[in-house]
Amino acid sequence: MARQYDLVIVGGGWAGAVVAEEACRSGLRTLVLEKGETAGLIGSNVFYRPRASSIPSKRLPDPVQETFTLRHDSRSQSFPMRSLGAFLAGRGLGGAGLLWGGISARFHPHGFRSKSAYRVLLERPWAKDFDYSDWPIGYDDIEADYGWAEALLGVATTDGLPSERYPRSRPLPGKPIGMGRKAALLAEAASAIGLNVTEMPAAVSFEPYTNPLGITRGLNGRYGYSLATPLNTLWPAAAATGNLDVQTGHVHRILHQSGRATGVVYSDETGERRTVSSQFVALCGWTLNNVRLLLLSGIGTPYSPESGGRVGRFYANHIGASAQGFLPAPVREASSTNAAGWANSDFDPGDLSADHVGGARIHVPGLTNLWRESPTVPGDAPQWGAGWQEAIKAHAGRAANVGMLGEVVPHRHRYLDLDTTYRDAWGDPLLRLNFDWLDNDRRMVRKVGAKLDAILRQAGASVSKSGTELPDRYDTVHYTNSHATGGAVMGEDPATSVVDPDLQSWDARGLWVVGASAFPTSPAPNPTLTVIALARRAARALVRQSVGARMSETV
Ligand SMILES: Cc1cc2nc3c(=O)[nH]c(=O)nc-3n(C[C@H](O)[C@H](O)[C@H](O)COP(=O)(O)OP(=O)(O)OC[C@H]3O[C@@H](n4cnc5c(N)ncnc54)[C@H](O)[C@@H]3O)c2cc1C
């Protein structure tokens, strides 16, 4: 079969866009197959507020056609998740980069060394089945890529990493956007109880921003601010090279032969099955889709706690908990974006004398009632009729919310595999999440959540929902976050990892598996800045390999 493209990229979100820009600029003829809409989007400033109800259904996977299943342990029945609150995977060019909040924090240096950092705690009997490993790269290896990513996104604040200890290779671009009024009030309360507060680092601005690729992103007419998305940041630069071809196509298999990727099988817009061959494939479909496509394609050994294996192992995400309450008086909000908030990293890394492992970040969004399901009235107020109307009036503008993101510890029994019962609309097995909360998660939430409550109380607010609570069982029906990590992790050793430190598959050379699927652990900060930085690292390795291949072809 004649080779049509040098590179096929599966998925058009942040990971796919970074790889495409680097590859196209280096002269690789690149085809992007994206299962959602693709036409007429490049350069647009469109995005959707991160709340499921404001996102058009065409931008989210149709859970009737394709979803994942969940079971809490190997003795339970799995169920297909047909209503998604958390894990809002994106669909269409731009991916979840059109849904995200733009919070863009670096992982702190210890985040790449979790196993070493928590060694003392990992020796405790309750940590017996924890499956921690250090990353094969450290903070210093990725620092320059972080700097590049921040310049791309226009991130203007540092998130508490002291520059004397951790010098930056590039100055921060952009202008800080400041805090919303409620966030500022809660920041004052947090400082008063001894917590360090830093403005949220974010890919958001109140004026147009031109990135180092020369692409200017404008304001979104609906929301009045500008958010970096793959559409207004990277895709215009890739398209301008003339080497980019973007098509709507749903990839079903990665083709490989004798340990090398050779192309993909996909359904085109009309539903017809097609095969496209290429020298390289970059799988950029987001964590769950990356792992599923590897399993469906028979690339790498599937993991199970009984038999071992690699693909699906080290699955993690973030614990999301929040304290909610009501301020004594209404605060008229000045901000229009969640990014105008603050974060605190005092619990990241976690305390080594604690009864749990893992770091956590406290954060207050610039807007309340936007992405969390915050109450509009206290739980004990009447829920209907005149009493409810009175309560709504009395509490208008007073709702307050303090949240946390906690590291989910990889564990022998938390993993991804193919479901043995449920299939998608094309007849392929769905991905199964084997996951439930552990006591470790509850202990972390009890400790850090107490601070969330304390911040509200210090601000004079009531606490209508304590931050120390985690639901009895894990579910993805309510929004917490969409930060799934692991399953195709990077490592130095092909016996314990799925991809090498440049994210190239050990089992099918020429295949790059790019995204948070490569994270061996899930440090507390939001993942996307690290996804972008790692994608750049992977893309440069891919381009280096293609140049080497071209030179040997011409010799
Ligand atoms: C509501 C919300 C808020 C968020 N806020 C933040 C935040 O503030 N900060 C932060 O760091 N992170 C945030 N995130 C997470 C962030 O959006 C993701 O980490 C990031 O977008 C992942 O990029 P990606 O390219 O790996 O995947 P995606 O953006 O999901 O892109 C993958 C693309 O691949 C396509 N695809 C998948 N499978 C196939 C297939 N088989 N064939 C063809 N195409 C396929 C999908 O349609 C999709 O467009 C948020 C996420 C959500 C949903």
The ligand as an ORCA input file, in Angstrom:
! r2SCAN-3c Opt
* xyz 0 1
  C     -15.045     21.029     31.975
  C     -13.559     20.841     31.963
  C     -12.734     21.782     32.592
  C     -11.354     21.595     32.584
  N     -10.560     22.559     33.143
  C      -9.227     22.375     33.167
  C      -8.375     23.371     33.705
  O      -8.808     24.451     34.103
  N      -7.041     23.116     33.745
  C      -6.506     21.946     33.290
  O      -5.289     21.755     33.390
  N      -7.299     21.011     32.719
  C      -8.632     21.193     32.642
  N      -9.425     20.257     32.043
  C      -8.785     19.078     31.425
  C      -8.309     19.427     30.016
  O      -9.382     19.851     29.248
  C      -7.644     18.193     29.404
  O      -6.547     17.806     30.224
  C      -7.094     18.446     28.014
  O      -8.020     19.110     27.206
  C      -6.698     17.107     27.396
  O      -6.233     17.307     26.082
  P      -6.070     16.056     25.111
  O      -5.644     16.591     23.804
  O      -5.228     15.028     25.773
  O      -7.539     15.410     25.013
  P      -8.882     16.039     24.411
  O      -8.905     17.492     24.533
  O     -10.001     15.258     25.022
  O      -8.801     15.700     22.868
  C      -8.894     14.391     22.389
  C      -9.591     14.438     21.051
  O      -9.460     13.153     20.458
  C     -10.660     12.826     19.802
  N     -10.733     11.360     19.735
  C     -10.775     10.496     20.775
  N     -10.826      9.234     20.334
  C     -10.813      9.297     18.983
  C     -10.870      8.310     17.963
  N     -10.967      7.016     18.247
  N     -10.839      8.724     16.670
  C     -10.748     10.048     16.359
  N     -10.716     11.021     17.299
  C     -10.746     10.644     18.596
  C     -11.749     13.441     20.667
  O     -12.923     13.670     19.919
  C     -11.084     14.728     21.149
  O     -11.404     15.826     20.337
  C     -10.795     20.438     31.988
  C     -11.624     19.508     31.343
  C     -12.986     19.717     31.310
  C     -13.840     18.727     30.580
*
